[in-house]
């Protein structure tokens, strides 16, 4: 069978029981979105892992490139004043 | 080990100063314990090796359903049947996690299947042995899954992110497999004398094939060094095999069963058991396609693939029709 007929790849996101956001758990092949949800249920929630599933076709995801790591994230590195511990507050002030 | 005799593409491990600047930077990342992700720069050999290893691992999960599927309809109780069904379903899931991990390296699912069917990609030798009695379900869960866990636990720390994450999921699910096998063995050894004999017979037949799962002895394992440098293999074959024997012998004693090895003995000085190596000529023979069930296993996979072709095509046709209808309605 030719690979051009292969079912597209879907990325699967699941919300766990405890009010957390949906988290990426893996991927799978399916013919369309409904089919992807059904497959995700079988493949990724056999042990009650979630209460909600999102699927998105992998080809639709835009990702940042690993080679952009420097320009993307380095500027945040030296901005320590964005963290509360940067500011020294005397103990006398109490809990803040 | 589910991935035995994975052929390495490199010619041994290069010294650091002989590596290209890219490969050196890559090795530094590995040595620093960083995870490699799908789009990262990686040496071609690393990519190819991983496709072979993860592919073989995935095929083992899928083919591994067959020896146990053999007993689902003949399980002795409804509970045992539900347990076994859940276990076999897990193996399908594990195969799917691993295929997806392999696909992130640029190989397609269909290509992986085609290589399995053509015999150019292998699966673990263990699944070419027949499961003759219900006690074999106990032995397979206890020994085969036990050996697989021993191999897979360290692979949770493997350098390739998607593989490591798949292994975390698999390990979390797999300890139930070994326990359900041991549970079957406990029932058998506490049953009638005939049932206990069946349990011993299953251990006799699965002991050496289980030891073979870890692959050839380190001194004969030509592909290990590069894989270990790349951290796609964490322990040597002999280390894992020894660990398996050390853990399994007391379990057999608990069951009141005898390991089929007259030379098995505890060595106080080393703190390990001494044991007889499996027959490596049998191992190579089974891997070459001459085990008792090689032909059956591969034919079953090919038949499933061919028989399912119309379903795969129909699903695509249906999805295309639905999409066209939706577009027309807009």
Boltz contact constraints between the chains, C-beta under 6 A:
constraints:
  - contact:
      token1: [A, 3]
      token2: [B, 108]
      max_distance: 6.0
  - contact:
      token1: [A, 3]
      token2: [B, 110]
      max_distance: 6.0
  - contact:
      token1: [A, 5]
      token2: [B, 316]
      max_distance: 6.0
  - contact:
      token1: [A, 6]
      token2: [B, 110]
      max_distance: 6.0
  - contact:
      token1: [A, 26]
      token2: [B, 97]
      max_distance: 6.0
  - contact:
      token1: [A, 26]
      token2: [B, 100]
      max_distance: 6.0
  - contact:
      token1: [A, 27]
      token2: [B, 100]
      max_distance: 6.0
  - contact:
      token1: [A, 31]
      token2: [B, 315]
      max_distance: 6.0
  - contact:
      token1: [A, 31]
      token2: [B, 316]
      max_distance: 6.0
  - contact:
      token1: [A, 31]
      token2: [B, 319]
      max_distance: 6.0
  - contact:
      token1: [A, 32]
      token2: [B, 319]
      max_distance: 6.0
  - contact:
      token1: [A, 43]
      token2: [B, 93]
      max_distance: 6.0
  - contact:
      token1: [A, 43]
      token2: [B, 96]
      max_distance: 6.0
  - contact:
      token1: [A, 66]
      token2: [B, 39]
      max_distance: 6.0
  - contact:
      token1: [A, 66]
      token2: [B, 40]
      max_distance: 6.0
